[in-house]
Amino acid sequence: MKDKTSLKGHLKSDYLSILALFSLAIILMGRVFLGYTFLPADMLYHFQPWGETKIPEKDYQWNPLLWDSLAQFYPWRYFLGESLRRGFLPLWNPYQFCGTPFYANGQSAIFYPFNWLTALWGKMFMGINAFIHLLLAGLLLYLFLRKINVPPFPSLLASASYMLSDFITAWLPLPSVESSFVWAPLSLLAIELSLEGKLFNSFILSALSISLSALGGHPQYLLYTIWLFLLYLILRLLWEKRVSLIQAFTPLIGGGFGLLLSALSLLPLFEFSRLSHRAPAVDWSAYKAYISLSLPLERLIGLFLPNFFGNPAKGNYWGAGEYIEYALYIGLIPLLFLPFAFKDKRKTAFPLLIISLLSLLMMIGTPLNIPFYFLFPLWSKTGSPTRLIGVFSLCLSILSGMGLENALKNNISKRTLILISSAIVIFPFLLFPLSVREEPFSTVRAISPSFPYLDFSKLLCIPLITALILHFKKKVLPYILFPLLLLDLLPISFSHLYFSKKEDVFPRLKGIPKEGIYRIMAITPHWSLYRYPHACLPPNTPMVYRLYDVAGYDSLFPLYYKNFLDELEGKNSAPLENGNMLLPSSLKEENLRLLGVKYIISPIYIDAEHLQLVKTGETKVYMYKGNPLRFNLLDKGFFPQGKVRLISYEPNRAVFEIRGEREGYFILNDTYYPGWRAYLDGKEAKIFPFYVFRGVSIPKGKHILVFLFRPFLYKLSLYISLLSCLLLCFLISCKIFLIRR
């Protein structure tokens, strides 16, 4: 009878906990449902041509990573949504880099199921997506904690601390991180199910968690999810006394099956990365560059005082690097109960303690990185050890839930609690000298205006919280601790969220011409990581207006295209501040003609005989007087001949009518990439590279030439993913049939 009563009580508590997590997601993201977009649109108005139309309402501090939400993710999701509404899947992106493979760049994530919802919600899709993944972060962790028998309230507090943590909320505007890493708790749950003997459920959840993480679009966090999955499995097996081989291998087989499910995303990504600018050799010099980006010891202050180095949302951030890269904070109350996890007798506690310690030591740049960098597949491509903060935050949140359970179950030692609270108060002061070790006087001047935000008041609250815990009975503590957690984390979480009116997000532009498929060149006199760049129509933003651009900004782009631009420019076409960006600026007539540029948009005056000024003001628009070569028909001597008429030009397909007076070549000045096929009068014709563009041999006479982007690797990966999906559906159907029998 007591067991039934206890079960009903736990079920009621679970429902209330899930409702609480849902309410938290609504509290944070509710403005999306009132018609706001989840984007820092005011950043646009620091650039031309938007700056001509409006003064920014909010003067956001320049934040290059936050800018990615506008310069990468919104244009890509918008392009995907528009294409889906028009009835096709965009494998190729003609708007950046004179053309680039859209389906292969990873972070475009066009096969991720939640991104397909972009076709339904227009400008609201960024906010809807953020709401879904914020809720998933809390719910999936709650499910894992309940599976390992952590009671409802400690599970709720741990899940809420993770859901509202610096890591989750600071990265929320950049959807690919959450889309990939939010599934990590589900992979841990799959391991626990296997060890319980629930092999089928374990297989399904392993496959789904790894495949969704892969499709989510962030290769780095996919690797971290797999790393956490494997490490947790190995450590759990070491702690278990009796485990059959099938129990040990079921999660591995499921995870491998998940990679097959996501072959549609992974295989093209591997091919593209091999051809891209990010294909360095794995050697000691590369390792030194990698380790130089590790977490400075002084940034551990952020584990206790999240705004010690200021906050970009308040305009007072003074720390080195990006705030978001050092987002460690999970709340003071979880830290207060974290040490009690060492007393936990579960076999899940020590693996998580080891993983959290290992991730911390790797984050700060210890030699523990060496074996993973050189031996773990693709680890060398992760760029920086600091982003293991995601794994670290997740493990700390889980352990804090276990610690709270132990503290509530057993009599809380007054001495132990006072020692822990004292350590939390003292530790940041011990780290403070490190933050001023290089230039102490300039650092003190820098932090003076932001001193009210340093959150020292929170440290002063620790003795008060300790006193409350020791004074009240255990039954009352949940009603005190949860509100205190929200008071601690909600203000910080809100500071990471940026909402704007829909009409302020990429409004219509006046005076920026679009003529056929001719390209533009937007001039950027200076790009910066530390202040708003002096730029006009920054890379990728022309995508939203369907303007074809020679520039681009992406974590992957063809190396041969960069080399081609470097040769035309006579210098590095990527700014020193950002190697993922190409900013061609050479206005030589032969360059403009070869790249198919008709219009130059510039924030500065240009004096050139071959350019005609067609718009004045803050944004100047110049027209190239010559004939840009978007496509051309040449004879065998490479002299112009015949006539060409453009019939249609779509992302995956281009059709031309050709009338050749003699045998020759048709040149389409779009980037060449494996997978493009040409069909001349219905028969396949060979494409040859012309510079970095596409050429086809053409016989004399009238012909219809069709270019189609049909990569063999796309077909192969599609078959693998579809067959894997069908097999998964078949297995699930068989399981349901057997249960019903």
C-alpha positions in Angstrom: 0.0 0.0 0.0 2.8 2.4 0.9 4.6 1.5 -2.4 1.4 2.4 -4.4 1.1 5.7 -2.4 4.8 6.5 -3.0 4.4 5.7 -6.7 1.4 8.0 -7.1 3.3 10.7 -5.2 6.3 10.4 -7.5 4.1 10.5 -10.6 2.4 13.6 -9.3 5.8 15.2 -8.6 7.0 14.2 -12.1 4.0 15.9 -13.7 4.6 19.0 -11.6 8.3 19.0 -12.4 7.7 18.7 -16.2 5.1 21.5 -15.9 7.7 23.6 -14.0 10.3 23.1 -16.8 7.7 23.9 -19.4 6.8 27.1 -17.5 10.5 28.1 -17.4 10.8 27.7 -21.1 7.6 29.9 -21.5 9.0 32.5 -19.1 12.2 32.8 -21.0 10.9 32.5 -24.6 7.3 33.7 -24.2 7.9 36.9 -26.2 8.3 34.7 -29.3 4.6 33.7 -29.0 3.7 37.4 -28.8 5.1 38.0 -32.3 8.7 38.9 -31.6 11.7 37.4 -33.3 14.6 35.9 -31.4 17.3 37.9 -33.0 19.5 40.9 -32.1 18.1 42.9 -35.0 19.5 46.2 -33.7 23.0 45.0 -34.6 22.0 45.3 -38.3 21.6 49.1 -37.9 25.3 49.5 -37.1 25.9 48.6 -40.7 24.9 50.2 -44.0 22.5 50.2 -45.8 20.3 49.6 -42.7 21.9 52.3 -40.7 20.5 54.9 -43.2 16.9 53.9 -42.3 17.0 53.7 -38.5 19.0 54.5 -35.4 19.4 51.3 -33.2 17.0 51.2 -30.3 19.5 49.1 -28.3 23.2 49.8 -28.5 24.4 46.2 -28.2 28.1 45.8 -27.6 29.8 44.3 -30.6 29.9 40.5 -30.3 31.1 38.5 -33.3 29.6 35.3 -32.2 26.2 36.9 -31.5 26.5 38.5 -35.0 26.5 34.9 -36.4 22.9 34.6 -35.5 22.1 37.3 -38.1 25.0 36.7 -40.5 24.9 32.9 -40.7 22.0 31.1 -39.1 19.1 33.5 -40.0 20.1 33.7 -43.8 20.6 29.9 -43.9 17.4 29.0 -42.2 15.5 31.6 -44.2 16.9 30.2 -47.5 16.0 26.7 -46.4 12.4 27.8 -45.5 11.9 29.7 -48.7 13.2 26.7 -50.7 10.9 24.2 -48.9 7.9 26.5 -49.5 8.8 26.5 -53.2 8.9 22.7 -53.2 12.6 21.7 -53.3 15.5 21.0 -51.0 18.4 23.4 -51.6 21.5 21.4 -52.0 23.5 24.3 -53.5 23.7 27.9 -52.3 24.3 30.3 -55.3 24.3 33.4 -53.1 27.7 33.0 -51.3 31.3 32.5 -52.7 30.0 32.5 -56.3 28.2 29.3 -55.2 28.9 26.7 -52.5 27.5 23.3 -51.5 24.7 24.2 -49.0 23.9 20.6 -48.0 27.5 19.8 -47.1 28.5 22.7 -44.8 27.3 21.1 -41.6 25.8 24.1 -39.8 23.2 24.7 -42.5 21.7 21.4 -41.1 19.1 21.1 -43.9 18.3 17.5 -42.9 17.6 18.2 -39.2 13.9 17.6 -38.7 13.3 20.7 -36.5 14.8 23.0 -39.1 12.1 21.9 -41.6 9.7 23.7 -39.3 11.3 26.9 -40.6 9.0 26.6 -43.6 6.0 27.2 -41.3 6.8 30.1 -39.1 8.7 32.7 -41.2 10.7 35.1 -39.1 9.5 33.5 -35.9 11.3 30.2 -36.6 14.5 31.2 -34.7 12.5 31.7 -31.5 10.4 28.6 -31.9 13.5 26.5 -32.5 15.1 28.1 -29.4 12.0 27.4 -27.3 11.9 23.7 -28.4 15.6 23.1 -27.6 15.6 25.0 -24.3 12.7 22.8 -23.2 14.4 19.6 -24.5 17.6 20.5 -22.5 15.6 20.4 -19.3 13.2 17.5 -20.0 15.9 15.1 -21.3 18.1 15.7 -18.4 15.2 15.2 -16.0 14.4 11.9 -17.7 18.0 10.7 -17.2 18.1 11.7 -13.6 14.8 10.0 -12.8 16.1 6.8 -14.6 19.1 6.7 -12.2 16.6 7.1 -9.3 17.2 10.7 -8.3 14.0 11.8 -6.6 11.7 14.4 -8.4 12.8 17.5 -6.6 16.6 17.1 -6.9 16.0 16.1 -10.5 14.0 19.2 -11.1 16.6 21.5 -9.5 19.4 19.9 -11.5 17.5 20.1 -14.7 16.5 23.7 -14.1 20.1 24.7 -13.3 21.3 23.1 -16.6 18.4 24.5 -18.6 19.1 28.1 -17.2 22.9 27.6 -17.2 25.2 30.1 -18.8 26.2 27.5 -21.4 22.6 26.7 -22.6 21.2 30.2 -22.6 24.3 32.0 -23.9 24.5 29.7 -26.9 20.8 29.7 -27.5 20.9 32.4 -30.2 23.3 30.1 -32.2 21.0 27.1 -32.8 23.4 24.5 -34.1 25.2 24.1 -30.7 21.9 23.3 -28.8 20.6 21.2 -31.8 23.6 18.9 -31.5 24.4 18.8 -27.8 20.9 18.8 -26.3 20.6 15.1 -27.1 23.6 14.1 -24.9 21.4 13.2 -21.8 19.4 10.9 -24.1 22.5 9.0 -25.0 23.4 8.5 -21.3 19.8 7.3 -20.7 20.3 4.7 -23.5 23.3 3.3 -21.7 21.4 3.0 -18.4 18.6 1.2 -20.2 21.1 -1.3 -21.7 22.6 -2.0 -18.2 19.1 -2.7 -16.9 18.6 -5.2 -19.7 16.2 -3.1 -21.8 18.2 -3.7 -24.9 15.7 -2.7 -27.6 14.9 0.6 -25.9 18.6 1.2 -25.5 19.3 0.5 -29.1 16.5 2.9 -30.3 17.5 5.8 -28.0 21.3 5.4 -28.8 20.5 5.5 -32.5 18.1 8.5 -32.2 20.4 10.5 -29.9 23.5 10.2 -32.0 21.7 10.7 -35.3 19.9 13.8 -34.1 23.1 15.2 -32.7 24.8 14.6 -36.1 21.9 16.1 -38.0 21.8 19.1 -35.6 24.6 20.8 -37.5 27.5 21.3 -35.1 30.3 18.8 -35.8 32.3 19.8 -32.7 29.4 19.1 -30.4 28.6 15.9 -32.2 32.1 14.8 -31.3 31.7 15.9 -27.7 28.4 14.0 -27.5 30.1 10.8 -28.9 33.1 11.3 -26.5 30.8 11.7 -23.5 28.7 8.7 -24.7 31.8 6.4 -25.1 33.5 7.6 -21.9 30.4 7.2 -19.8 29.8 3.7 -21.2 33.4 2.5 -20.5 33.4 3.9 -17.0 30.0 2.4 -16.2 31.1 -1.0 -17.4 34.2 -0.8 -15.2 31.9 -0.1 -12.2 29.4 -2.8 -13.0 30.2 -6.3 -11.7 28.0 -8.4 -14.0 27.4 -7.2 -17.5 26.8 -9.4 -20.5 28.5 -8.7 -23.8 25.2 -7.9 -25.4 24.5 -5.3 -22.7 27.9 -3.7 -23.3 27.6 -3.6 -27.1 24.0 -2.7 -27.6 24.5 1.1 -27.0 27.6 1.0 -29.3 25.6 -0.8 -32.0 22.8 1.7 -31.6 25.2 4.7 -31.7 26.8 3.3 -34.9 23.3 2.8 -36.4 22.6 6.5 -35.5 25.6 7.5 -37.6 24.2 5.5 -40.5 20.9 7.3 -40.1 22.7 10.6 -40.3 24.9 9.6 -43.3 22.9 12.1 -45.3 24.6 14.9 -43.3 28.0 13.3 -42.4 29.3 11.9 -45.7 28.9 15.2 -47.6 30.4 17.1 -44.6 33.5 14.9 -44.6 34.0 15.4 -48.4 33.6 19.2 -48.1 35.9 19.5 -45.1 38.6 17.7 -47.2 38.2 20.3 -49.9 37.9 23.2 -47.6 40.2 25.8 -46.0 39.9 23.9 -42.7 42.0 20.9 -43.6 45.2 21.4 -41.7 47.8 18.8 -41.0 47.7 17.2 -37.5 51.1 18.1 -36.1 52.6 19.7 -33.1 52.5 23.2 -34.4 48.7 22.8 -35.0 48.4 21.3 -31.5 50.1 24.4 -30.0 47.7 26.7 -31.8 44.8 24.5 -30.5 46.0 24.5 -26.9 46.6 28.3 -27.0 42.8 28.7 -27.0 42.3 26.8 -23.8 40.5 28.2 -20.8 42.6 30.7 -18.8 42.6 29.8 -15.1 41.2 33.2 -14.1 38.1 32.5 -16.2 37.1 29.8 -13.6 35.9 32.8 -11.6 32.9 32.6 -14.0 31.8 29.3 -12.2 31.0 31.5 -9.2 30.6 35.0 -10.6 29.2 34.9 -14.1 29.5 38.6 -14.7 32.9 39.2 -13.1 34.3 40.1 -16.5 31.2 42.1 -17.4 28.3 41.1 -19.7 28.0 42.0 -23.4 24.3 42.5 -23.0 25.0 45.3 -20.5 27.8 46.7 -22.7 30.5 46.3 -20.0 32.3 43.2 -21.0 36.0 43.7 -20.6 37.4 40.2 -20.6 39.6 38.7 -23.4 37.9 36.6 -26.0 34.2 36.0 -26.2 32.0 35.8 -23.1 30.0 32.9 -24.6 33.2 30.8 -24.9 33.7 30.9 -21.1 30.0 30.4 -20.0 30.5 28.2 -16.9 27.9 29.3 -14.5 25.2 26.8 -13.4 24.1 28.6 -10.2 25.4 28.9 -6.6 22.9 26.5 -5.1 24.0 23.6 -7.3 27.6 24.3 -6.4 26.6 24.3 -2.7 25.3 20.7 -3.0 27.8 19.5 -5.5 30.4 18.1 -2.9 27.7 15.9 -1.4 27.7 13.9 -4.7 31.0 12.3 -3.5 29.0 10.4 -0.9 26.6 9.0 -3.5 26.7 5.2 -3.6 25.3 4.9 -7.2 27.5 3.5 -9.8 26.7 6.5 -12.0 28.3 9.1 -9.7 32.0 8.2 -10.1 31.9 8.0 -13.9 30.3 11.5 -14.0 32.9 12.8 -11.4 35.7 11.5 -13.5 34.3 12.9 -16.8 33.7 16.3 -15.2 37.3 16.4 -13.8 38.7 15.2 -17.1 36.8 17.8 -19.1 37.9 20.5 -16.7 41.6 19.5 -17.0 41.3 19.4 -20.8 39.6 22.8 -20.9 42.4 24.5 -19.1 45.0 23.1 -21.5 46.7 20.2 -19.7 48.6 17.5 -21.6 45.6 15.3 -21.2 44.5 16.8 -24.5 47.4 15.2 -26.4 46.0 11.6 -26.8 42.6 12.9 -27.8 44.0 15.5 -30.2 46.2 13.0 -32.0 44.3 9.7 -31.6 40.5 10.4 -31.3 39.1 10.7 -34.9 38.6 14.3 -36.0 39.3 15.7 -32.5 42.0 18.0 -34.0 39.2 19.8 -36.0 37.4 20.9 -32.9 39.3 24.2 -32.8 39.5 24.7 -29.1 39.4 22.7 -25.9 37.4 25.4 -24.2 34.1 24.2 -25.6 34.2 21.1 -23.4 32.4 23.5 -21.1 29.2 21.9 -22.5 30.2 18.5 -21.1 31.4 20.1 -17.9 28.2 22.0 -17.3 26.0 18.9 -18.0 28.0 16.7 -15.6 28.0 19.3 -12.8 24.3 19.7 -13.1 23.7 16.0 -12.8 26.1 15.7 -9.9 24.4 18.6 -8.1 21.1 16.7 -8.3 22.7 13.7 -6.7 24.4 15.8 -4.1 21.1 17.5 -3.2 19.4 14.1 -2.8 22.2 12.9 -0.5 22.0 16.1 1.6 18.2 15.8 2.0 18.4 12.0 2.8 21.0 12.3 5.4 21.5 14.7 8.2 23.3 17.7 6.7 26.5 18.3 8.7 26.6 21.9 9.8 30.4 21.8 9.7 30.5 20.4 6.1 28.0 22.9 4.8 29.9 25.8 6.4 33.2 24.6 4.9 31.6 24.3 1.4 30.0 27.7 1.6 33.2 29.3 2.8 35.1 27.7 -0.1 32.6 29.1 -2.6 33.0 32.6 -1.1 36.8 32.4 -0.9 37.8 30.7 -4.2 36.9 33.7 -6.5 39.1 35.9 -4.4 42.0 33.5 -4.8 41.6 33.6 -8.6 41.2 37.4 -8.7 45.0 38.1 -8.9 45.2 36.0 -12.1 42.8 38.4 -13.8 45.1 41.3 -13.3 48.4 39.6 -13.7 49.3 41.1 -17.1 48.2 44.8 -16.8 46.9 45.3 -13.3 46.2 49.1 -13.5 44.4 49.0 -16.9 42.4 46.0 -15.8 41.3 47.7 -12.6 40.2 50.8 -14.7 38.4 48.4 -17.1 36.4 46.7 -14.4 35.5 49.9 -12.4 32.5 50.9 -14.5 31.2 47.3 -14.4 31.8 46.8 -10.7 28.1 46.8 -9.8 27.6 43.8 -12.1 30.4 41.7 -10.6 27.8 39.8 -8.5 29.8 39.9 -5.3 26.4 40.3 -3.6 25.7 36.7 -4.6 28.7 35.5 -2.6 27.4 37.4 0.4 24.1 35.5 0.0 25.8 32.2 0.4 26.0 32.5 4.3 22.3 33.4 4.3 21.4 30.4 2.1 23.5 28.2 4.4 21.7 29.5 7.4 18.3 28.9 5.8 19.2 25.3 4.9 20.4 24.6 8.4 17.4 26.2 10.0 14.5 24.8 8.1 13.3 21.2 8.0 14.0 19.1 5.0 10.4 19.1 3.9 10.4 22.9 3.6 13.7 23.2 1.8 12.3 22.5 -1.8 10.0 25.5 -1.4 13.0 27.7 -0.5 15.8 26.3 -2.8 13.9 26.3 -6.1 12.8 30.0 -5.9 16.4 30.9 -4.8 17.8 29.1 -7.8 15.4 31.0 -10.1 16.3 34.3 -8.5 19.9 33.5 -9.1 19.8 32.2 -12.7 16.8 33.9 -14.4 18.4 37.4 -14.5 21.5 36.0 -16.1 19.5 33.9 -18.6 17.4 36.9 -19.6 20.6 38.8 -20.3 21.5 36.3 -23.0 18.2 36.6 -24.9 17.7 39.1 -27.7 14.2 39.8 -29.0 13.3 42.2 -31.8 10.2 43.3 -33.7 9.6 41.3 -36.9 9.7 44.4 -39.1 13.2 45.3 -37.8 14.7 42.0 -39.1 16.2 42.5 -42.6 13.6 45.1 -43.7 13.2 45.9 -47.4 16.1 47.8 -48.9 15.7 50.8 -51.2 18.2 51.7 -53.8 20.1 48.3 -53.8 19.5 47.1 -57.4 19.1 43.5 -58.4 19.6 42.7 -62.1 19.2 39.2 -63.2 21.8 36.8 -61.9 24.6 39.4 -61.9 26.6 39.5 -58.7 27.3 42.3 -56.2 30.6 43.1 -54.4 30.1 44.7 -51.0 33.1 46.7 -49.8 34.4 46.2 -46.3 37.1 48.7 -45.5 37.9 47.0 -42.1 36.6 44.0 -40.2 37.1 43.8 -36.4 36.6 41.4 -33.5 36.5 44.2 -30.9 34.3 46.9 -32.3 31.6 47.2 -35.0 33.3 46.8 -38.3 33.3 49.4 -41.0 31.3 47.4 -43.5 28.4 47.5 -45.9 26.1 44.5 -46.6 28.4 42.1 -44.6 28.8 38.6 -46.0 25.8 36.3 -46.1 23.3 39.1 -45.5 22.7 39.6 -49.2 21.2 36.0 -49.2 18.1 37.3 -47.5 17.5 39.7 -50.5 18.4 37.0 -53.1 21.5 39.0 -54.1 24.3 36.9 -55.5 27.6 37.7 -53.8 31.3 37.0 -54.4 32.0 37.2 -50.7 30.8 34.8 -48.0 31.1 33.7 -44.4 31.1 30.1 -43.4 33.0 27.6 -41.3 33.7 25.7 -44.5 34.2 26.9 -48.1 36.3 25.5 -51.0 40.0 26.2 -50.5 40.5 26.5 -54.3 38.0 29.4 -54.4 39.9 31.2 -51.7 43.2 30.6 -53.6 41.6 32.0 -56.7 40.4 35.2 -55.0 43.8 35.6 -53.3 45.4 35.5 -56.8 43.0 38.1 -58.1 43.4 40.3 -55.1 47.1 40.0 -54.8 46.7 39.4 -51.1 44.9 37.3 -48.6 41.1 37.7 -49.3 40.3 36.6 -45.7 40.6 39.3 -43.0 43.2 38.5 -40.3 40.5 38.7 -37.7 38.3 36.0 -39.2 39.7 33.2 -41.4 36.1 31.9 -42.1 35.3 35.0 -44.1 36.2 36.1 -47.6 36.1 39.8 -48.4 37.2 40.5 -52.0 37.7 44.2 -52.6 39.8 44.5 -55.8 37.9 46.7 -58.2 40.1 46.0 -61.3 37.9 45.8 -64.3 39.1 42.4 -65.4 38.3 41.0 -61.9 34.8 42.4 -61.9 34.2 41.1 -65.3 35.5 37.6 -64.5 33.5 37.4 -61.3 30.3 38.6 -62.9 30.0 41.7 -60.7 27.5 44.3 -61.9 27.1 46.4 -58.8 29.5 47.5 -56.0 28.0 48.6 -52.7 30.3 50.6 -50.6 30.3 52.9 -47.5 33.2 54.9 -49.0 33.6 56.9 -52.3 35.3 55.1 -55.2 37.1 56.8 -58.0 37.3 54.5 -61.0 36.5 55.3 -64.7 34.8 51.9 -65.3 32.3 52.5 -62.5 29.3 54.7 -62.5 27.8 56.1 -59.3 24.0 55.3 -59.3 23.2 56.0 -55.6 24.7 58.4 -53.1 24.3 58.8 -49.4 25.8 56.7 -46.6 25.5 53.7 -48.9 27.1 54.3 -52.3 26.1 52.1 -55.2 28.3 51.8 -58.3 27.5 50.1 -61.6 30.2 48.4 -63.6 29.9 49.9 -67.1 31.3 46.9 -68.9 29.8 43.5 -69.5 30.1 41.1 -66.5 30.7 37.5 -67.5 28.1 35.5 -65.7 28.2 33.0 -68.6 29.9 33.1 -72.0 30.1 31.1 -75.2 33.6 30.9 -76.7 35.0 29.3 -79.8 38.1 27.0 -79.8 40.4 30.0 -79.7 38.5 31.3 -76.6 37.0 34.2 -78.6 33.3 35.1 -78.0 30.8 33.7 -80.5 27.1 32.9 -80.9 24.2 33.7 -78.6 23.1 32.4 -75.1 19.7 32.8 -73.5 19.1 32.1 -69.9 15.9 30.0 -69.5 16.0 29.4 -65.7 18.4 29.7 -62.8 17.6 27.9 -59.6 19.9 26.8 -56.7 20.1 23.2 -57.9 19.5 23.8 -61.6 20.3 26.2 -64.4 19.1 26.0 -68.0 20.5 27.8 -71.1 19.6 27.9 -74.8 22.8 28.1 -76.9 23.2 29.0 -80.5 26.8 28.3 -81.5 28.3 29.5 -84.8 31.2 27.2 -84.4 32.4 24.5 -82.0 33.5 25.9 -78.7 33.0 26.1 -75.0 30.2 27.3 -72.7 31.6 28.8 -69.5 29.3 29.4 -66.5 31.0 31.6 -63.9 29.8 29.6 -60.9 32.1 27.7 -58.6 32.9 24.2 -59.7 32.2 21.4 -57.2 32.0 17.6 -57.4 28.4 16.7 -58.1 27.5 19.2 -60.8 26.4 17.5 -64.0 25.7 18.9 -67.4 23.2 17.6 -70.0 23.4 18.8 -73.5 20.1 18.1 -75.4 19.3 15.5 -72.8 22.7 13.7 -73.0 25.2 14.0 -70.2 28.2 16.1 -71.1 31.5 16.4 -69.3 32.2 19.4 -67.1 35.7 20.7 -67.0 37.0 23.3 -64.5 37.7 26.8 -66.0 39.7 28.6 -63.4 37.3 27.7 -60.5 34.2 27.8 -62.7 32.4 25.3 -64.9 33.0 24.7 -68.6 31.3 22.4 -71.2 32.3 21.6 -74.8 29.6 22.7 -77.2 29.2 21.7 -80.9 28.0 24.0 -83.5 24.2 24.8 -83.7 21.3 25.3 -81.4 21.3 23.4 -78.1 19.7 23.2 -74.6 22.2 22.9 -71.8 21.1 22.0 -68.3 23.3 22.1 -65.2 22.0 19.9 -62.4 23.5 19.5 -58.9 23.2 15.7 -58.3 26.2 14.6 -56.2 26.8 10.9 -56.2 27.7 11.2 -52.5 24.3 12.7 -51.8 22.6 9.8 -53.5 24.7 7.2 -51.7 24.2 8.9 -48.3 20.5 9.2 -49.0 20.2 5.5 -49.7 22.1 4.7 -46.6 20.0 7.0 -44.4 16.7 5.8 -46.0 17.5 2.1 -45.6 18.6 2.7 -42.0 15.4 4.6 -41.3 13.3 1.9 -42.9 15.1 -0.8 -40.9 14.5 1.2 -37.7 10.8 1.6 -38.5 10.6 -2.1 -39.2 12.2 -3.0 -35.9 9.9 -0.7 -34.0 6.9 -2.1 -35.8 8.0 -5.7 -34.9 8.4 -4.7 -31.3 4.9 -3.1 -31.2 3.4 -6.2 -32.8 5.1 -8.5 -30.3 3.9 -6.4 -27.4 0.3 -6.4 -28.6 0.4 -10.2 -29.0 
